[in-house]
Amino acid sequence: MLDRSHLRALTFAGTALALACGGKLLTIRVAESSEVWIERGTPLEVVLSDLGFDDFVALDISSSDAIANQGVEPGDITDVYFRELILTAEEPGDADLSFIDELSFYVESPGLPRVRVATQDSFPPGVAEVAMELDDVDIVDYVVAERMDVTTEVSGQRPGDDTLVVGSFVLSVGATAKGACNQAKKKD
């Protein structure tokens, strides 16, 4: 059986190895979702110009429960990547996303350039769920900023019926050895 001094030595050795291999010891999965009702088109308003996922605006990933529960602070975050971004037409029951021609998601933060994180230009008729094509972009600077907004650019026509669309995404958040140590301390 290992005593505390042996455990500390093993922890130190693991930390040193992780630092030698790039410093990332912990990857945390953060999942979020938002929904929006897209109103059906009228004769005067048929062009779709924004999806307006209000819950994605002003996201604070660095203080989310998934991060806080691991004992990771904003300064411990080394990298952040989108791993999944999915749109689903949930209502009415026969809804699909074919009213969208092209859609792109962007992240924005004060003082940083707007950067595209996902795009899609294929929304076939009859398909209610579409996975966006992800750009391989590290958004750590946006996540640790005072505010990060996720916005859209969309082209298409408004749907024939009011349509509930849910956007959900998964991020992988890498944390430093300090963040991993904080997590280990929380478990003691």
N, CA, C and O of each residue as an XYZ file, in Angstrom:
752
protein
N       0.837     -1.176      0.000
C       0.000      0.000      0.000
C       0.883      1.241      0.000
O       1.898      1.290      0.695
N       0.499      2.223     -0.767
C       1.260      3.463     -0.866
C       0.857      4.420      0.240
O      -0.329      4.608      0.512
N       1.856      5.026      0.879
C       1.540      6.051      1.866
C       1.493      7.406      1.161
O       1.734      7.497     -0.042
N       1.182      8.451      1.919
C       1.008      9.788      1.339
C       2.274     10.295      0.649
O       2.178     10.943     -0.393
N       3.441     10.020      1.196
C       4.672     10.516      0.571
C       4.907      9.846     -0.777
O       5.382     10.485     -1.716
N       4.575      8.556     -0.876
C       4.701      7.873     -2.170
C       3.690      8.415     -3.179
O       4.004      8.595     -4.356
N       2.489      8.668     -2.707
C       1.464      9.231     -3.594
C       1.879     10.606     -4.093
O       1.695     10.918     -5.269
N       2.440     11.435     -3.212
C       2.913     12.754     -3.632
C       4.023     12.625     -4.664
O       4.053     13.372     -5.643
N       4.935     11.682     -4.452
C       6.029     11.479     -5.398
C       5.489     11.055     -6.757
O       5.962     11.532     -7.789
N       4.499     10.159     -6.766
C       3.889      9.731     -8.019
C       3.158     10.884     -8.691
O       3.225     11.046     -9.910
N       2.465     11.680     -7.896
C       1.767     12.837     -8.445
C       2.764     13.813     -9.053
O       2.545     14.332    -10.147
N       3.873     14.064     -8.335
C       4.907     14.963     -8.846
C       5.497     14.417    -10.146
O       5.698     15.170    -11.099
N       5.772     13.120    -10.189
C       6.341     12.508    -11.398
C       5.357     12.616    -12.561
O       5.760     12.911    -13.686
N       4.091     12.383    -12.301
C       3.076     12.502    -13.353
C       2.943     13.921    -13.850
O       2.784     14.161    -15.047
N       3.010     14.869    -12.920
C       2.942     16.279    -13.293
C       4.152     16.662    -14.147
O       4.013     17.329    -15.172
N       5.340     16.232    -13.712
C       6.556     16.538    -14.480
C       6.481     15.934    -15.879
O       6.874     16.576    -16.852
N       5.981     14.710    -15.985
C       5.841     14.059    -17.294
C       4.857     14.830    -18.167
O       5.110     15.047    -19.352
N       3.748     15.238    -17.587
C       2.744     15.984    -18.360
C       3.301     17.323    -18.832
O       3.047     17.739    -19.963
N       4.062     17.999    -17.966
C       4.653     19.269    -18.370
C       5.664     19.069    -19.490
O       5.764     19.890    -20.403
N       6.398     17.992    -19.416
C       7.369     17.695    -20.473
C       6.669     17.366    -21.782
O       7.249     17.536    -22.854
N       5.433     16.899    -21.706
C       4.672     16.509    -22.905
C       3.688     17.585    -23.327
O       2.715     17.285    -24.018
N       3.911     18.804    -22.938
C       3.047     19.885    -23.405
C       2.238     20.531    -22.309
O       1.568     21.531    -22.563
N       2.270     20.003    -21.100
C       1.634     20.669    -19.975
C       0.168     20.360    -19.770
O      -0.399     20.799    -18.769
N      -0.474     19.632    -20.658
C      -1.894     19.358    -20.479
C      -2.067     18.025    -19.769
O      -1.591     16.995    -20.247
N      -2.743     18.042    -18.639
C      -2.991     16.831    -17.874
C      -4.449     16.414    -17.884
O      -4.767     15.249    -17.641
N      -5.317     17.333    -18.157
C      -6.731     17.102    -17.967
C      -7.507     17.666    -19.154
O      -7.265     18.798    -19.574
N      -8.426     16.891    -19.687
C      -9.332     17.387    -20.721
C     -10.745     17.246    -20.195
O     -11.166     16.168    -19.775
N     -11.468     18.349    -20.226
C     -12.829     18.393    -19.695
C     -13.790     18.584    -20.853
O     -13.542     19.384    -21.756
N     -14.872     17.855    -20.821
C     -15.922     17.959    -21.842
C     -16.985     18.921    -21.323
O     -17.533     18.730    -20.237
N     -17.268     19.949    -22.106
C     -18.303     20.926    -21.749
C     -19.373     20.876    -22.831
O     -19.079     21.055    -24.013
N     -20.607     20.634    -22.426
C     -21.728     20.567    -23.369
C     -22.722     21.675    -23.042
O     -23.047     21.906    -21.877
N     -23.196     22.352    -24.072
C     -24.185     23.423    -23.931
C     -25.210     23.283    -25.044
O     -24.942     22.668    -26.076
N     -26.382     23.856    -24.827
C     -27.385     23.877    -25.895
C     -28.231     25.137    -25.762
O     -28.295     25.773    -24.710
N     -28.873     25.464    -26.868
C     -29.745     26.626    -26.916
C     -30.846     26.318    -27.921
O     -30.644     25.543    -28.856
N     -31.987     26.916    -27.728
C     -33.075     26.696    -28.685
C     -33.628     28.023    -29.156
O     -33.554     29.037    -28.461
N     -34.183     27.990    -30.353
C     -34.762     29.187    -30.933
C     -35.966     28.778    -31.786
O     -35.933     27.773    -32.497
N     -37.011     29.571    -31.697
C     -38.159     29.380    -32.579
C     -37.936     30.231    -33.817
O     -37.757     31.445    -33.715
N     -37.945     29.608    -34.974
C     -37.852     30.324    -36.242
C     -39.286     30.490    -36.740
O     -39.969     29.509    -37.037
N     -39.729     31.731    -36.825
C     -41.106     31.984    -37.256
C     -41.253     31.720    -38.746
O     -40.351     31.974    -39.543
N     -42.418     31.202    -39.089
C     -42.684     30.902    -40.502
C     -42.661     32.191    -41.304
O     -42.880     33.280    -40.773
N     -42.396     32.047    -42.569
C     -42.306     33.194    -43.449
C     -43.653     33.801    -43.765
O     -44.658     33.097    -43.864
N     -43.666     35.110    -43.922
C     -44.843     35.832    -44.391
C     -44.494     36.354    -45.784
O     -43.322     36.347    -46.162
N     -45.486     36.807    -46.555
C     -45.164     37.346    -47.883
C     -44.153     38.492    -47.846
O     -43.417     38.694    -48.811
N     -44.108     39.245    -46.743
C     -43.180     40.360    -46.647
C     -41.827     39.954    -46.069
O     -40.831     40.645    -46.282
N     -41.784     38.860    -45.354
C     -40.536     38.457    -44.709
C     -40.279     36.980    -44.971
O     -40.761     36.116    -44.240
N     -39.523     36.704    -46.008
C     -39.238     35.315    -46.340
C     -37.761     34.975    -46.199
O     -37.411     33.799    -46.088
N     -36.892     35.972    -46.200
C     -35.457     35.705    -46.132
C     -35.035     35.510    -44.682
O     -35.412     36.288    -43.806
N     -34.262     34.480    -44.442
C     -33.727     34.177    -43.124
C     -32.344     34.795    -43.028
O     -31.500     34.557    -43.893
N     -32.092     35.600    -41.970
C     -30.796     36.277    -41.879
C     -30.037     35.984    -40.594
O     -28.833     36.234    -40.529
N     -30.705     35.463    -39.568
C     -30.034     35.153    -38.301
C     -30.851     34.100    -37.576
O     -32.081     34.132    -37.604
N     -30.166     33.164    -36.923
C     -30.897     32.173    -36.143
C     -31.139     32.645    -34.721
O     -32.114     32.223    -34.099
N     -30.282     33.507    -34.185
C     -30.537     34.130    -32.886
C     -30.569     33.184    -31.702
O     -31.518     33.217    -30.919
N     -29.562     32.346    -31.550
C     -29.480     31.486    -30.381
C     -29.073     32.338    -29.184
O     -27.887     32.470    -28.881
N     -30.072     32.920    -28.501
C     -29.799     33.863    -27.422
C     -28.974     33.261    -26.291
O     -28.161     33.967    -25.694
N     -29.157     31.964    -25.975
C     -28.411     31.352    -24.880
C     -26.933     31.218    -25.198
O     -26.122     31.063    -24.285
N     -26.560     31.274    -26.485
C     -25.155     31.183    -26.854
C     -24.450     32.535    -26.745
O     -23.220     32.594    -26.755
N     -25.212     33.608    -26.642
C     -24.601     34.931    -26.537
C     -24.112     35.108    -25.099
O     -24.804     34.742    -24.149
N     -22.925     35.668    -24.953
C     -22.310     35.942    -23.645
C     -22.092     34.664    -22.838
O     -22.372     34.631    -21.640
N     -21.596     33.620    -23.486
C     -21.267     32.389    -22.780
C     -20.048     32.594    -21.900
O     -19.105     33.284    -22.287
N     -20.064     32.003    -20.730
C     -18.915     32.051    -19.834
C     -18.504     30.609    -19.535
O     -18.786     30.080    -18.460
N     -17.844     29.996    -20.489
C     -17.430     28.601    -20.375
C     -16.471     28.402    -19.216
O     -16.531     27.380    -18.533
N     -15.582     29.369    -18.983
C     -14.553     29.197    -17.956
C     -15.128     29.102    -16.550
O     -14.451     28.610    -15.647
N     -16.358     29.557    -16.340
C     -16.964     29.413    -15.017
C     -18.141     28.434    -15.044
O     -18.949     28.411    -14.116
N     -18.239     27.627    -16.105
C     -19.318     26.647    -16.178
C     -19.139     25.586    -15.097
O     -18.036     25.399    -14.582
N     -20.205     24.903    -14.760
C     -20.150     23.856    -13.738
C     -19.135     22.781    -14.088
O     -18.422     22.291    -13.212
N     -19.063     22.405    -15.372
C     -18.137     21.347    -15.782
C     -16.701     21.726    -15.470
O     -15.910     20.869    -15.075
N     -16.350     22.996    -15.640
C     -14.998     23.469    -15.351
C     -14.820     23.658    -13.847
O     -13.836     23.185    -13.278
N     -15.754     24.338    -13.202
C     -15.647     24.611    -11.770
C     -15.596     23.323    -10.961
O     -14.863     23.250     -9.974
N     -16.353     22.312    -11.352
C     -16.370     21.038    -10.629
C     -15.033     20.323    -10.691
O     -14.759     19.459     -9.858
N     -14.201     20.663    -11.655
C     -12.883     20.044    -11.778
C     -11.811     20.849    -11.052
O     -10.649     20.443    -11.032
N     -12.178     21.985    -10.455
C     -11.204     22.807     -9.756
C     -10.309     23.598    -10.692
O      -9.242     24.064    -10.293
N     -10.738     23.749    -11.930
C      -9.941     24.442    -12.937
C     -10.378     25.900    -12.995
O     -11.569     26.207    -13.053
N      -9.395     26.788    -12.979
C      -9.653     28.215    -13.076
C      -9.280     28.695    -14.470
O      -8.552     27.998    -15.176
N      -9.758     29.875    -14.892
C      -9.456     30.352    -16.248
C      -7.974     30.324    -16.610
O      -7.632     30.025    -17.754
N      -7.084     30.630    -15.661
C      -5.654     30.615    -15.932
C      -5.080     29.227    -16.150
O      -3.953     29.091    -16.627
N      -5.840     28.194    -15.809
C      -5.395     26.806    -15.969
C      -5.758     26.234    -17.340
O      -5.303     25.146    -17.693
N      -6.566     26.950    -18.107
C      -7.054     26.436    -19.386
C      -5.988     26.631    -20.456
O      -5.507     27.745    -20.662
N      -5.618     25.542    -21.141
C      -4.551     25.599    -22.145
C      -5.069     25.649    -23.567
O      -4.464     26.297    -24.421
N      -6.186     24.972    -23.842
C      -6.748     24.967    -25.187
C      -8.219     24.604    -25.122
O      -8.669     23.914    -24.206
N      -8.958     25.082    -26.113
C     -10.395     24.803    -26.195
C     -10.756     24.617    -27.658
O     -10.457     25.470    -28.494
N     -11.395     23.504    -27.962
C     -11.814     23.200    -29.331
C     -13.266     22.733    -29.350
O     -13.713     22.018    -28.453
N     -14.001     23.150    -30.393
C     -15.309     22.570    -30.644
C     -15.090     21.139    -31.108
O     -14.279     20.900    -32.003
N     -15.793     20.190    -30.520
C     -15.713     18.790    -30.924
C     -17.004     18.327    -31.596
O     -17.033     17.307    -32.285
N     -18.075     19.102    -31.381
C     -19.372     18.756    -31.963
C     -20.250     19.997    -31.941
O     -20.258     20.740    -30.960
N     -20.982     20.220    -33.014
C     -21.978     21.283    -33.066
C     -23.103     20.754    -33.952
O     -22.919     20.555    -35.153
N     -24.255     20.532    -33.355
C     -25.368     19.879    -34.041
C     -26.609     20.758    -33.974
O     -26.934     21.321    -32.929
N     -27.300     20.868    -35.111
C     -28.600     21.543    -35.171
C     -29.680     20.488    -35.336
O     -29.534     19.548    -36.118
N     -30.771     20.654    -34.585
C     -31.885     19.719    -34.664
C     -33.195     20.489    -34.756
O     -33.474     21.350    -33.922
N     -34.002     20.177    -35.775
C     -35.352     20.735    -35.882
C     -36.261     19.823    -35.059
O     -36.478     18.666    -35.421
N     -36.790     20.342    -33.955
C     -37.553     19.494    -33.033
C     -39.063     19.603    -33.202
O     -39.775     18.617    -33.011
N     -39.563     20.783    -33.556
C     -41.006     20.955    -33.715
C     -41.257     21.814    -34.934
O     -40.465     22.713    -35.217
N     -42.328     21.573    -35.662
C     -43.314     20.512    -35.496
C     -42.690     19.141    -35.770
O     -41.535     19.046    -36.184
N     -43.455     18.104    -35.538
C     -42.945     16.738    -35.622
C     -42.300     16.377    -36.947
O     -41.384     15.555    -36.977
N     -42.752     16.967    -38.040
C     -42.189     16.640    -39.363
C     -41.184     17.695    -39.841
O     -40.861     17.757    -41.027
N     -40.694     18.519    -38.919
C     -39.785     19.610    -39.291
C     -38.445     19.073    -39.784
O     -37.971     18.024    -39.348
N     -37.856     19.822    -40.699
C     -36.478     19.555    -41.119
C     -35.761     20.892    -41.214
O     -36.338     21.939    -40.919
N     -34.509     20.852    -41.625
C     -33.696     22.069    -41.689
C     -33.468     22.551    -43.114
O     -32.590     23.379    -43.355
N     -34.253     22.039    -44.063
C     -34.022     22.363    -45.473
C     -34.309     23.826    -45.819
O     -33.990     24.262    -46.925
N     -34.897     24.583    -44.913
C     -35.113     26.015    -45.165
C     -33.800     26.801    -45.062
O     -33.742     27.969    -45.445
N     -32.741     26.153    -44.539
C     -31.424     26.788    -44.439
C     -30.613     26.411    -45.678
O     -30.529     25.237    -46.038
N     -30.018     27.413    -46.327
C     -29.118     27.153    -47.454
C     -27.680     26.984    -46.976
O     -26.988     26.042    -47.361
N     -27.251     27.908    -46.136
C     -25.878     27.880    -45.626
C     -25.864     28.520    -44.246
O     -26.580     29.490    -43.996
N     -25.046     27.972    -43.351
C     -24.981     28.468    -41.977
C     -23.546     28.378    -41.473
O     -22.864     27.376    -41.687
N     -23.095     29.435    -40.801
C     -21.780     29.445    -40.162
C     -21.930     29.957    -38.737
O     -22.733     30.852    -38.471
N     -21.149     29.382    -37.819
C     -21.078     29.828    -36.433
C     -19.726     30.502    -36.218
O     -18.708     30.072    -36.760
N     -19.737     31.568    -35.414
C     -18.539     32.341    -35.106
C     -18.442     32.546    -33.604
O     -19.453     32.526    -32.902
N     -17.214     32.745    -33.108
C     -17.023     33.210    -31.741
C     -16.443     34.615    -31.808
O     -15.667     34.954    -32.701
N     -16.849     35.421    -30.827
C     -16.391     36.807    -30.747
C     -16.140     37.154    -29.283
O     -16.836     36.670    -28.391
N     -15.149     37.990    -29.050
C     -14.863     38.535    -27.722
C     -14.314     39.936    -27.912
O     -13.697     40.231    -28.935
N     -14.537     40.806    -26.926
C     -14.002     42.164    -27.033
C     -12.478     42.147    -27.234
O     -11.747     41.475    -26.507
N     -12.026     42.900    -28.236
C     -10.605     43.017    -28.500
C      -9.994     41.883    -29.309
O      -8.796     41.905    -29.589
N     -10.787     40.901    -29.688
C     -10.295     39.768    -30.483
C     -11.035     39.720    -31.812
O     -12.194     40.130    -31.887
N     -10.386     39.228    -32.855
C     -11.076     39.138    -34.146
C     -12.170     38.068    -34.108
O     -12.057     37.067    -33.400
N     -13.198     38.296    -34.863
C     -14.267     37.310    -35.013
C     -13.699     36.121    -35.775
O     -13.028     36.306    -36.791
N     -13.957     34.893    -35.299
C     -13.404     33.713    -35.952
C     -14.503     32.658    -36.156
O     -15.308     32.386    -35.265
N     -14.503     32.078    -37.360
C     -15.475     31.039    -37.672
C     -15.050     29.734    -37.017
O     -13.875     29.368    -37.045
N     -16.027     29.026    -36.421
C     -15.743     27.749    -35.773
C     -16.450     26.575    -36.427
O     -16.055     25.427    -36.227
N     -17.502     26.849    -37.215
C     -18.230     25.767    -37.869
C     -19.031     26.320    -39.040
O     -19.428     27.486    -39.045
N     -19.262     25.460    -40.035
C     -20.042     25.866    -41.194
C     -20.742     24.637    -41.771
O     -20.356     23.500    -41.501
N     -21.776     24.889    -42.570
C     -22.482     23.804    -43.257
C     -23.259     24.408    -44.418
O     -23.884     25.460    -44.282
N     -23.213     23.732    -45.560
C     -23.982     24.201    -46.712
C     -24.846     23.087    -47.301
O     -25.244     23.145    -48.464
N     -25.128     22.076    -46.486
C     -25.979     20.975    -46.933
C     -27.035     20.676    -45.868
O     -26.731     20.125    -44.810
N     -28.271     21.048    -46.167
C     -29.406     20.808    -45.280
C     -30.504     20.137    -46.105
O     -31.454     20.796    -46.527
N     -30.376     18.820    -46.336
C     -31.296     18.110    -47.231
C     -32.739     18.065    -46.718
O     -32.971     18.041    -45.510
N     -33.695     18.054    -47.629
C     -35.098     17.903    -47.238
C     -35.298     16.595    -46.473
O     -34.720     15.561    -46.811
N     -36.133     16.670    -45.433
C     -36.455     15.479    -44.647
C     -35.447     15.168    -43.548
O     -35.664     14.240    -42.769
N     -34.357     15.915    -43.464
C     -33.331     15.657    -42.441
C     -33.502     16.674    -41.308
O     -33.367     17.880    -41.510
N     -33.801     16.161    -40.120
C     -34.078     17.031    -38.974
C     -32.839     17.339    -38.148
O     -32.860     18.277    -37.351
N     -31.756     16.577    -38.312
C     -30.550     16.812    -37.522
C     -29.331     16.848    -38.430
O     -29.113     15.945    -39.238
N     -28.536     17.913    -38.282
C     -27.356     18.090    -39.125
C     -26.169     18.446    -38.241
O     -26.243     19.358    -37.417
N     -25.069     17.709    -38.424
C     -23.816     18.016    -37.736
C     -23.055     19.028    -38.572
O     -22.854     18.838    -39.772
N     -22.639     20.091    -37.934
C     -21.885     21.135    -38.621
C     -20.458     20.654    -38.885
O     -19.919     19.845    -38.130
N     -19.851     21.159    -39.961
C     -18.439     20.898    -40.246
C     -17.623     21.854    -39.386
O     -17.786     23.071    -39.475
N     -16.749     21.303    -38.558
C     -16.005     22.110    -37.597
C     -14.681     22.598    -38.172
O     -13.991     21.870    -38.885
N     -14.342     23.838    -37.852
C     -13.026     24.374    -38.165
C     -12.115     24.025    -36.989
O     -12.546     24.082    -35.838
N     -10.881     23.670    -37.262
C      -9.930     23.296    -36.218
C      -9.301     24.563    -35.647
O      -8.181     24.931    -36.003
N     -10.045     25.229    -34.750
C      -9.639     26.519    -34.213
C      -9.577     26.432    -32.691
O     -10.552     26.049    -32.045
N      -8.428     26.787    -32.125
C      -8.283     26.866    -30.674
C      -8.880     28.191    -30.215
O      -8.391     29.256    -30.593
N      -9.938     28.132    -29.400
C     -10.642     29.339    -28.972
C     -10.360     29.697    -27.514
O     -11.168     30.372    -26.876
N      -9.220     29.251    -26.985
C      -8.913     29.501    -25.578
C      -8.944     30.987    -25.245
O      -9.445     31.356    -24.183
N      -8.425     31.856    -26.115
C      -8.415     33.295    -25.827
C      -9.832     33.851    -25.690
O     -10.056     34.785    -24.920
N     -10.774     33.294    -26.418
C     -12.164     33.733    -26.363
C     -12.836     33.237    -25.081
O     -13.604     33.960    -24.447
N     -12.533     32.000    -24.716
C     -13.139     31.388    -23.533
C     -12.694     32.086    -22.252
O     -13.499     32.261    -21.337
N     -11.437     32.484    -22.172
C     -10.945     33.124    -20.947
C     -11.145     34.640    -20.952
O     -10.841     35.307    -19.963
N     -11.646     35.182    -22.045
C     -11.956     36.611    -22.103
C     -13.136     36.921    -21.186
O     -13.820     36.012    -20.717
N     -13.368     38.196    -20.936
C     -14.470     38.590    -20.058
C     -15.835     38.168    -20.609
O     -16.802     38.037    -19.858
N     -15.903     37.959    -21.913
C     -17.172     37.585    -22.539
C     -16.872     36.907    -23.868
O     -15.988     37.338    -24.609
N     -17.614     35.842    -24.167
C     -17.518     35.190    -25.464
C     -18.928     35.045    -26.026
O     -19.817     34.503    -25.370
N     -19.116     35.529    -27.235
C     -20.403     35.384    -27.908
C     -20.265     34.355    -29.018
O     -19.249     34.311    -29.711
N     -21.287     33.532    -29.185
C     -21.379     32.619    -30.325
C     -22.484     33.170    -31.209
O     -23.638     33.252    -30.788
N     -22.133     33.551    -32.441
C     -23.097     34.162    -33.346
C     -23.202     33.339    -34.628
O     -22.399     32.438    -34.869
N     -24.198     33.662    -35.441
C     -24.417     32.932    -36.688
C     -24.513     33.884    -37.870
O     -24.864     35.056    -37.730
N     -24.191     33.347    -39.028
C     -24.523     33.948    -40.315
C     -25.256     32.868    -41.073
O     -24.763     31.747    -41.199
N     -26.435     33.199    -41.580
C     -27.257     32.184    -42.232
C     -27.897     32.770    -43.477
O     -28.240     33.951    -43.527
N     -28.051     31.919    -44.480
C     -28.845     32.296    -45.645
C     -29.866     31.197    -45.869
O     -29.603     30.021    -45.618
N     -31.025     31.596    -46.342
C     -32.102     30.655    -46.582
C     -33.439     31.369    -46.564
O     -33.510     32.598    -46.568
N     -34.484     30.584    -46.546
C     -35.845     31.095    -46.513
C     -36.499     30.679    -45.207
O     -36.202     29.608    -44.677
N     -37.373     31.501    -44.692
C     -38.090     31.115    -43.475
C     -38.898     29.851    -43.753
O     -39.375     29.651    -44.870
N     -39.056     28.990    -42.728
C     -39.798     27.739    -42.924
C     -41.287     27.987    -43.135
O     -41.792     29.073    -42.849
N     -41.984     26.973    -43.638
C     -43.424     27.062    -43.858
C     -44.219     27.070    -42.564
O     -45.337     27.585    -42.534
N     -43.672     26.513    -41.499
C     -44.303     26.488    -40.171
C     -43.310     27.020    -39.148
O     -42.098     26.943    -39.350
N     -43.835     27.566    -38.039
C     -42.943     27.920    -36.930
C     -42.162     26.667    -36.560
O     -42.740     25.593    -36.398
N     -40.844     26.809    -36.429
C     -39.984     25.646    -36.237
C     -39.059     25.860    -35.048
O     -38.364     26.872    -34.963
N     -39.059     24.893    -34.125
C     -38.146     24.928    -32.992
C     -36.836     24.258    -33.405
O     -36.817     23.084    -33.775
N     -35.740     25.021    -33.337
C     -34.416     24.503    -33.684
C     -33.557     24.536    -32.427
O     -33.479     25.556    -31.743
N     -32.918     23.414    -32.131
C     -32.012     23.313    -30.990
C     -30.592     23.203    -31.526
O     -30.300     22.372    -32.385
N     -29.722     24.048    -31.008
C     -28.300     23.978    -31.316
C     -27.580     23.462    -30.091
O     -27.767     23.990    -28.994
N     -26.761     22.439    -30.257
C     -26.000     21.919    -29.127
C     -24.557     21.737    -29.546
O     -24.263     21.376    -30.686
N     -23.656     21.994    -28.602
C     -22.251     21.820    -28.920
C     -21.506     21.186    -27.764
O     -21.936     21.241    -26.611
N     -20.379     20.583    -28.101
C     -19.467     20.000    -27.123
C     -18.096     20.619    -27.357
O     -17.614     20.684    -28.488
N     -17.480     21.069    -26.278
C     -16.124     21.594    -26.312
C     -15.210     20.655    -25.544
O     -15.621     20.050    -24.554
N     -13.969     20.534    -26.003
C     -12.954     19.879    -25.169
C     -12.067     21.000    -24.634
O     -11.558     21.829    -25.388
N     -11.898     21.003    -23.316
C     -11.149     22.040    -22.634
C      -9.940     21.391    -21.975
O     -10.080     20.556    -21.081
N      -8.747     21.784    -22.426
C      -7.517     21.265    -21.838
C      -7.100     22.120    -20.662
O      -7.211     23.345    -20.704
N      -6.614     21.467    -19.596
C      -6.174     22.187    -18.403
C      -4.731     21.823    -18.071
O      -4.253     20.735    -18.394
N      -4.055     22.760    -17.419
C      -2.650     22.593    -17.039
C      -2.507     21.643    -15.860
O      -3.489     21.167    -15.290
N      -1.266     21.386    -15.518
C      -0.969     20.563    -14.349
C      -1.561     21.179    -13.088
O      -2.035     20.459    -12.209
N      -1.537     22.515    -12.993
C      -2.115     23.181    -11.825
C      -3.603     22.856    -11.710
O      -4.104     22.590    -10.618
N      -4.302     22.879    -12.841
C      -5.718     22.538    -12.822
C      -5.949     21.102    -12.403
O      -6.879     20.818    -11.648
N      -5.109     20.184    -12.886
C      -5.222     18.780    -12.499
C      -4.940     18.617    -11.010
O      -5.611     17.837    -10.334
N      -3.941     19.355    -10.488
C      -3.636     19.302     -9.053
C      -4.813     19.819     -8.231
O      -5.150     19.251     -7.193
N      -5.437     20.900     -8.701
C      -6.616     21.427     -8.012
C      -7.711     20.383     -7.960
O      -8.390     20.231     -6.945
N      -7.881     19.653     -9.074
C      -8.894     18.602     -9.102
C      -8.548     17.518     -8.117
O      -9.425     17.048     -7.392
N      -7.283     17.100     -8.063
C      -6.862     16.041     -7.130
C      -7.062     16.481     -5.687
O      -7.471     15.670     -4.856
N      -6.784     17.748     -5.363
C      -6.975     18.252     -4.013
C      -8.444     18.220     -3.610
O      -8.772     17.936     -2.458
N      -9.331     18.515     -4.569
C     -10.758     18.500     -4.267
C     -11.236     17.104     -3.886
O     -12.193     16.956     -3.126
N     -10.564     16.072     -4.420
C     -10.978     14.689     -4.155
C     -10.450     14.177     -2.829
O     -10.936     13.162     -2.330
N      -9.441     14.868     -2.227
C      -8.890     14.433     -0.938
C      -9.864     14.608      0.174
O      -9.554     14.289      1.322
